[in-house]
Every structure is written in C-alpha cells, then in structure tokens.
C-alpha cells in the first residue's frame, strides 16, 4: 500500500496570505457552536476508524489527534472534507497530509513530554499542532513564505504557545535550536540531509520520506555513540523537498 501525503513546495508560488479567509461565511455564535460539535463528532470517528482501526496504537498520539481541530487547518470551502483520510489542498499549490500519515509519523518518533521536536515542512501547521500536544517545544520550518506566515498566525489563534515557526529551508534544519529529540520531515529529498542527522540528539528519532519517483518512509535512530540505524517503514508519496535539496 502506498500512503499519500504532501507538504512544502516552491517558494515562488503565491496565493492570498490567509487561505482560510476565503469565502468564510458569517455565522452566529449558536451556529458556530453547533458546527464545532459536528466537527468534533467527525474527528472522533476519524480517530476511531482511520487511526485506531488500523495500526496506530500509541494512546497519547490518538488523544492528540482527537484534540486538534483539523478543519481549522484547511480552507472553509473544503472543511466538510477535513476528517476524510486523504490529503487536501491548503493553497500555494500544497496540501495537508492525510490524518493517518500524520499519526503514523508521530507514532514512529514516539514524542515524550519534555522533548524538543523539529518539524520540517510546516504547511498549514497541522503536524506541528499534533506534536505540540505531546511535547515541550516544536520548532517548525517552512520554505514557502506565505504558508509559514499563515501557519504561525493560525497556530497562535488556536492558543499554541509552544510552537515556533520560521520561514527557511528545512534541508539545513534549525541549527541554533538543536539538538532535537525528534525530527519529522514532510517533503522528500533523494537522500537524508546531513544537517538533520547532526541536529538529532543521541537517542533521538528522525522520520523522513526518501526518494524521487518511488519513495520510502524511513525511520532513523541515533545511538548514544553517534551511529545511526535506519528502517524502511512504508512506500509513500510526498512532494519533493525543494531548496538546497535540489542541488
């Protein structure tokens, strides 16, 4: 089975700065509260059927996915599809990854409450939000400037204070904040960026899609002596990593 997911992309793409502001209907407080209850029901069903119903067994990860309102990370016109198990467009030619791949990648790095995590490919901020429910601090980097700007504003509006977003090339990681206990990468280079290995703490885990036409989701673990092991997890389809990774 090939898992599809997508995030990140070329910096020259531009759309309105806040894709969630497009065609937003006016709602009364009662209407909004009622709609939020509908979304909460759909979110619970998503977790039970698409995640727990498959191979997501980490209860903390499942609970995080129950809490994060995925519909707030997609444009209003497609919010009714927010809890389907598929990627969705978020503007700038990019997509939000399917819920299963977000859950799987999170489970693979097994984030702990005091961890510092690097999220490469912020996109709309959904993966960062899931991680923020589980760890002390999330450092999220996005190569597409409008996406980075909008994700930062969205995450702040949702009350996340432990997510730090910056515009930059994730191939280089975030050296000033390293080392990281876990690194989650949502775009595919054809090799593992050396900087990410360097910035991974001993005992840390890195999950990344690797490949061009054919990609594999890879789990890398750094040992206490600095050596690394790697394991192929599943075939996947991500957008290519851009920037330095293309050279």
N, C-alpha and C positions, 0 to 999 in steps of 0.2 A: 504494500500500500504506500502510495506517495502522499505525504502531508503537504498541503499548500499553505503558504504564508508569505507575506510581503511587507516590507518596510524600508524606508530610506530611499534615496534616489538622487538624480542630478540636481545640482543647486540652481540651475538656470530656470527651472520650472517655476511659474508663479500663478497663484490664484488669489482670491480675496483673503485678507490676512486672518480672518476667523471663519472657517468653513461652517461652523455650527451656527453662524448668524444668518446664513442664507435662508430666506423663506421661513423664518421661525414664526409660527402662528401665535397670536396673542391668546393667553389663557388666564382664566380666573384662578385664584388660589385653590378653590374646590376642584376645578378641572385638573390642575397640576397635581394635586394630592392623589386624585383618583388615578391619573395616568401613571404616577410613580408606583402605586400599588400594583397596577397591571405589569409594569416592567419588573417589579420585584418578584412577582409570580413567575414570569418568563425566565428570569435569572435563576431562580431556584430549580426550575425544570431543566434549564441548560446544564447546571452543575450535576444534577442527579442523573440525567440521561446521557449527556455527551461526555462527561468527565468521569464521575464515579462509576457510571455504567460501562466505562471502558477500563483503562488501566491507571487512572490517577488515584493513588491510594493515600497520599500524604494529606492528612486531615487539615492541617494548617493551610495548605495550598487550596484545598476545596473551600474552606471557610473564607479565605481571601477573595476567591472568585465569586462567592456569594455576596460579598460586601461591595465590590467595586461596580458601579453603575456603567456597564459598557455602553449603554445608549447615550451617555453623555460624551462619549469619545468618537461619535460618528455624526455626520450632518443630519439635521432634523428630517429631511425628506426620506431617509432610509432607516430611521430609528426603529420602525416596526420590525426590521430585519436584524436588529442588533444582537439578538440572542440565538440566531441561527449559527450552526457550526461551519462558518465559512468566512474568508476574508471579505472586507467591504471597503469601498473607496472612501478616502478621507480628504481628498484634494491634493493638488500638486502632483497628480499622476500616481499617487501612492495609496496603499491600503493598510488597514488594521488587520493584524494576524487573526486567524481563526481562534476561538477560545481554547480548543484542545491543544494547539501548538504552544500557546502562552502557558497553559497549565503544565504541559509536558516539560518545557524548557525550565520552568520554575522548579518543578519537582526534581529535575536532574541535578540542579545546583544545590538543592536542599538548604535554602537560606535559613539562618538562625537569627534570633532576636537582636544580637549585638553586632551583626555583620555590616560591612560596608560593601555595597554592590555597584558595579559599573554596568550600565545599560547602554549598549551601542545601537543606535537607530531608534530614537525616541518616538518618531511617528506622531501619533495623536497623544501619546503619553499613557496608553492603557497598560502596557507591560510594566512601566515604571510605577504606576499606581498599585498594581498587584504586588510588586516587590516591596513597595513602601508599607504595605500592610503587615509585612513579615520581618523587616529588618530595621536597623537603626537609621541608616542613611543610604540613599540611592543617588548615584551620580549618572545623569543621563545625557548623552551627547547625540546631536542630530546635525547632519550635513546640510540639510535644506533649511535655510534661514527662516522662512515663514512658518514651517512646521515647528521649529524649535521655539519661536516666539509664541505661537498659539498654544502649544502644549504647556509651556510654562505658565501662561495666563490661566489655562483651563485647570491645571493641577492646583494652582493657588486658590482658584474659585471654589474648588471642591474641598479645600481645607488641608491639603497636604503640605506640611512644613518640613518634612524630611527628604524632599526630592530637590535636587539641584540640577538645573537644566542649562546646557550651554550649546551654542552653535559651533560646530567644528567637525573635523574629520576623525571619525571613530577608529580608523586604522591605527592612529597614533595613541589611542586610549586617552587617559587623563592623568598624565604623569604627576602633576602637583598633588593629586589626591590619592595616589597609590601608596601602599598596596591594597588590593581588593580581595575580599574573601570569596567573592563570586563574580563572574562576568557573564552577561547574557548578550549575544550578538544576533541582530535581526536582519542582516544582509549578508550575502555570500561572496567572500573573496575566493580566489583559487588556491589559497594557502593560508595557514594560520598567521596572522600578523605577529611578528616577533615582539612588538611592544606589549601586546596583550599577555603573552607568556611572562614577560619580565614584570608586568604590573600585577600578576596574580600572586597572592600570598601563599607561602607554604601551607599545604593542606587545603588550598582553595580549588574551586572547580570552574571551568570555562565551558560553556556550551555555545557552539557556533556551526552554521551551515557552511560546508566547504564544497567547492566545485563550480563548474561553468554550466554546461548543458545538463549534466547529471550531478546532483548534489546529494551529500550525506550530512545528516546532523551528527556532529561529533561531540563527545564529552571528553574533556581533557582534565586531568587531575594532577596537581603539582605536589610532589612528595616533599618531605621535610628537608631532604638533601638537595632540593632544586631540580631533580629529574622529573620528567612528566610521563604519564601514561595516557593513552587515548583509546577510545572505544567508539565504533560506529553504532549509532542508535537506530536510525531510520532514514529512508530516502525522503527528501523534502524538495520543495520548490520555493525559493526566496528570490527577490530581486538581487542583482549583483551589487556588491559593495563598490561604491564609487570613490573618487578622490585618489589618494595615494595608492590604493589597492589596484587601480587600473594601469599603473605604470610598470 
